[in-house]
Amino acid sequence: MSVVSFLPRLLLLVIGGVSLVFPAPVFSQSPTESGPVPSIRVKQGDVFFFYVDVENGTATVQGRFRDRAVPFFKTERPEQFGALIGVDLADPPSKEDLQVEISSADGTVERRHYPVEVLPVHFATQELTVPKNYVDLDEETAKRAEEEQEKILKSLNKVTARKFWEGRFMMPVEGKIAGSFGLRRIMNGQPRSPHSGEDINAPRGTNVLATNEGLVALVGEFFFSGKSVILDHGLGLYSMYFHLDAVAVAEGEKIRKGAVIGKLGATGRATGPHLHWGTRLNGARVNPLSILNLE
């Protein structure tokens, strides 16, 4: 895919039994056997893999970062667990600990802490003047939009215990990437929530593909997002496909990577044909482009 060529490659670092994977442009420290584990440096809205090597007999590994649960999964390597961790686009820049709890079959529990430095990103601001009804909704429409938002968030808050995704993620559609993730819009002088997805412009009717394997968590037609599909990729990872012209899947259906899930359109509150592609990871609003280099 055209976008993959300019995304950063990932580096693997193994220090004292802990394997860290993070984007090459923000890696700044060299590993030493005796020194402290360097901070994982990651930008607002990005995703990174974290691997931890454990002793034989470990039953489960659980994590926590920024008050969000981090589910770990068993990797193909013996005695290793991995986790996919997201930094919300609004997480303040700071240094935090990733807390990891390792439980053994004999009941013993080991707790570890790994430093994570969240780096700031300058998200653009766009001021727009639009018709009044685009900003000030009537009571009935506002109630509908609120109920729909609650329904969408409820579907995104579930954490499926198993991992569905396999290998690299792929672009859901070929088109012009708007670079709109994190964009802060001011409409008629009123600040709106930051744009939590990426817009991809392409002709109406273009096939929209599943970015990876998963289950269809939600299908619906909503006021803001129009005809929509949400895929559950497991372990708290979801991808969202909004403003579709048509939907080709049903809730509960298992979807293969690359399968057609719908047609690109302009339904809902959209000014023209495009795909709003969003990603949520255990509640964190993350840039969907950041998952393309993950394996």
C-alpha positions in Angstrom: 0.0 0.0 0.0 1.2 3.5 -0.8 1.1 4.8 2.8 3.2 2.0 4.2 6.4 3.1 2.5 6.7 6.3 4.5 5.7 5.0 7.9 8.6 4.3 10.3 10.0 0.8 10.5 10.0 -0.8 14.0 13.1 -1.7 16.1 13.3 -4.6 18.5 15.2 -4.1 21.7 15.8 -6.9 24.3 16.9 -5.8 27.7 17.0 -7.9 30.8 14.3 -10.3 29.7 12.1 -7.6 28.3 11.6 -7.0 24.6 10.4 -3.6 23.5 9.2 -2.6 20.1 8.8 1.1 19.2 9.0 3.4 16.2 12.5 4.1 15.0 12.2 7.9 14.9 11.6 8.2 18.6 14.2 5.7 19.9 16.9 7.6 21.6 18.8 5.4 24.1 21.2 2.5 23.5 20.6 -0.7 25.6 23.0 -1.7 28.3 23.0 -4.9 30.3 23.6 -3.3 33.6 21.8 0.1 33.2 18.2 0.9 33.6 15.6 0.0 31.0 15.2 3.1 28.8 11.8 4.7 28.5 9.5 3.6 25.7 9.0 6.9 23.9 5.7 7.1 22.0 3.7 9.9 20.6 0.1 10.9 21.4 -2.3 8.8 19.4 0.3 6.1 18.5 0.3 2.3 19.2 3.2 0.1 20.2 3.9 -3.5 20.9 5.4 -4.6 24.3 6.8 -8.1 24.9 7.8 -9.5 28.3 9.8 -12.7 28.8 8.6 -14.7 31.8 9.6 -17.8 33.8 8.3 -21.3 32.9 5.0 -21.9 34.6 3.6 -18.4 34.2 -0.2 -18.6 33.9 -1.3 -15.0 33.1 0.1 -11.5 32.5 -2.0 -8.4 32.9 -1.0 -4.8 32.5 -2.3 -1.3 33.1 -1.3 2.1 31.6 -3.0 5.4 32.2 -5.9 3.8 34.1 -6.6 1.6 31.1 -6.3 -2.2 31.3 -3.7 -3.8 29.0 -4.5 -7.4 28.1 -1.5 -9.6 27.2 -1.5 -12.6 24.9 0.7 -15.6 24.6 3.1 -15.3 21.7 4.5 -18.1 19.5 7.8 -17.8 21.4 8.0 -20.0 24.5 7.7 -18.2 27.8 6.8 -14.8 26.2 3.7 -12.7 26.4 2.9 -9.6 24.3 0.5 -6.7 24.4 -0.6 -4.0 22.0 -0.8 -0.7 23.8 -2.3 2.6 22.7 -1.8 6.2 23.7 -4.9 8.3 23.5 -4.6 11.4 21.3 -5.5 13.5 24.3 -3.2 11.8 26.8 -1.0 14.6 28.2 2.7 14.5 27.5 4.4 13.0 30.6 6.3 10.1 31.9 4.1 7.2 33.2 4.7 3.6 34.3 3.4 0.6 32.4 2.4 -1.7 35.3 2.7 -5.4 34.6 1.4 -8.2 36.9 2.8 -11.7 36.2 0.9 -14.5 37.9 2.4 -18.0 38.1 0.5 -21.3 38.3 1.6 -21.8 41.9 -0.2 -18.6 42.9 2.8 -16.3 43.2 2.5 -12.8 41.7 5.3 -10.6 40.4 4.8 -6.9 39.7 7.0 -4.9 37.3 7.0 -1.3 36.2 8.4 0.0 32.9 8.8 3.7 32.1 6.8 5.2 29.2 7.3 8.7 27.9 4.4 10.2 26.0 5.7 12.8 23.5 3.5 15.7 22.3 2.1 16.0 18.8 1.0 19.4 17.4 -2.5 18.6 16.0 -3.8 21.2 13.5 -6.8 23.4 14.2 -9.4 24.2 11.6 -12.0 27.0 11.9 -15.2 26.6 9.9 -18.3 28.5 9.3 -21.2 26.2 8.6 -25.0 26.3 8.6 -26.4 26.7 12.1 -28.1 23.3 12.1 -24.7 21.6 11.7 -23.7 22.9 15.2 -27.0 23.5 17.0 -29.1 20.4 16.8 -32.8 20.4 17.6 -33.9 18.5 20.8 -35.0 15.4 19.0 -31.9 15.1 16.9 -29.6 15.8 19.8 -31.3 13.0 21.8 -30.9 10.6 18.9 -27.3 11.5 18.5 -26.6 11.0 22.2 -28.3 7.6 22.3 -26.4 6.5 19.2 -23.1 7.6 20.7 -23.8 5.6 23.9 -24.6 2.5 21.7 -21.3 2.9 19.8 -19.2 3.4 22.9 -20.9 0.4 24.6 -19.8 -1.8 21.7 -16.2 -0.4 21.9 -15.9 -1.0 25.7 -16.1 -4.7 25.5 -12.8 -6.6 25.6 -12.8 -10.0 23.8 -10.4 -12.3 25.6 -8.9 -13.8 22.5 -6.8 -12.2 19.7 -8.3 -12.3 16.2 -5.8 -10.2 14.2 -3.0 -12.0 12.3 0.1 -10.4 10.7 0.2 -6.9 9.3 -2.8 -4.7 9.1 -3.8 -3.3 5.7 -5.3 -0.1 4.4 -9.1 -0.5 4.1 -9.3 1.5 0.9 -7.0 3.1 -1.6 -7.4 6.9 -1.8 -6.1 10.2 -0.8 -5.3 10.4 2.9 -6.6 13.7 4.4 -4.2 13.7 7.5 -7.2 14.6 9.7 -6.4 12.5 12.8 -6.4 14.7 15.8 -7.7 17.7 13.9 -9.3 20.2 16.3 -12.3 21.9 14.6 -13.9 25.1 15.7 -17.3 25.4 14.1 -19.1 28.8 14.2 -16.8 29.7 17.1 -17.6 26.6 19.1 -14.8 24.1 19.8 -15.6 20.5 18.8 -14.1 17.2 19.9 -10.8 16.3 18.1 -11.2 14.2 15.0 -10.5 10.7 16.2 -10.1 8.9 12.9 -8.4 9.3 9.5 -10.4 10.4 6.4 -9.6 8.7 3.1 -11.1 10.3 0.0 -12.1 7.9 -2.9 -15.0 7.6 -5.4 -18.4 6.6 -4.1 -18.9 2.8 -4.4 -15.2 1.9 -3.9 -14.9 -1.3 -1.9 -14.0 -0.9 1.7 -11.9 -3.8 3.1 -11.4 -5.2 6.6 -8.0 -4.1 7.8 -7.5 -7.4 9.6 -9.4 -10.4 10.8 -12.1 -9.9 13.4 -15.8 -10.1 14.3 -18.4 -7.7 13.3 -19.3 -5.9 16.6 -21.8 -3.4 15.3 -23.7 -2.5 12.1 -26.0 0.5 12.0 -27.0 3.8 10.4 -26.4 6.7 12.6 -27.0 10.5 12.5 -23.3 11.5 12.5 -21.5 8.5 11.1 -24.1 7.3 8.6 -24.0 3.6 7.6 -21.3 2.2 9.9 -19.4 -1.0 10.6 -17.2 -1.7 13.7 -14.9 -4.7 13.8 -13.6 -6.3 16.9 -10.1 -7.6 16.4 -9.8 -9.0 20.0 -8.0 -7.9 23.2 -9.7 -4.4 23.1 -8.7 -3.5 19.5 -11.5 -2.1 17.3 -11.6 -0.6 13.8 -14.4 1.6 12.6 -15.7 2.3 9.1 -18.1 5.3 8.8 -20.1 7.1 6.0 -20.6 3.9 4.0 -22.9 3.9 1.0 -23.7 0.2 1.6 -22.9 -2.5 4.1 -22.0 -6.1 3.1 -21.7 -7.8 6.6 -23.8 -8.6 9.6 -23.3 -8.4 13.3 -21.6 -11.4 14.8 -20.0 -12.4 11.4 -16.4 -13.5 11.4 -14.4 -11.5 8.8 -11.2 -12.3 7.1 -8.5 -9.7 6.4 -9.2 -8.0 3.1 -12.9 -9.0 2.9 -15.3 -6.5 1.5 -17.3 -5.0 4.4 -19.1 -2.3 2.4 -19.0 0.5 -0.2 -17.5 3.9 0.4 -20.1 6.7 0.5 -21.2 9.9 2.1 -24.0 8.9 4.5 -24.5 10.6 7.8 -23.0 14.0 8.4 -20.6 14.0 5.5 -19.9 16.7 2.9 -18.7 14.3 0.2 -17.7 10.6 -0.4 -15.0 9.5 1.9 -14.2 6.8 4.5 -13.8 7.7 8.1 -11.4 5.0 9.4 -11.0 4.9 13.2 -9.2 2.7 15.7 -9.8 2.2 19.4 -7.5 0.3 21.6 -8.8 -0.4 25.2 -10.5 2.9 25.1 -7.6 4.9 23.7 -8.4 6.9 20.5 -5.4 6.0 18.3 -4.3 6.9 14.8 -5.3 4.0 12.5 -2.2 4.6 10.3 0.0 3.7 13.3 -1.2 0.1 13.2 0.0 -0.5 9.7 3.6 -1.5 10.6 2.6 -3.8 13.4 2.8 -7.5 13.1 
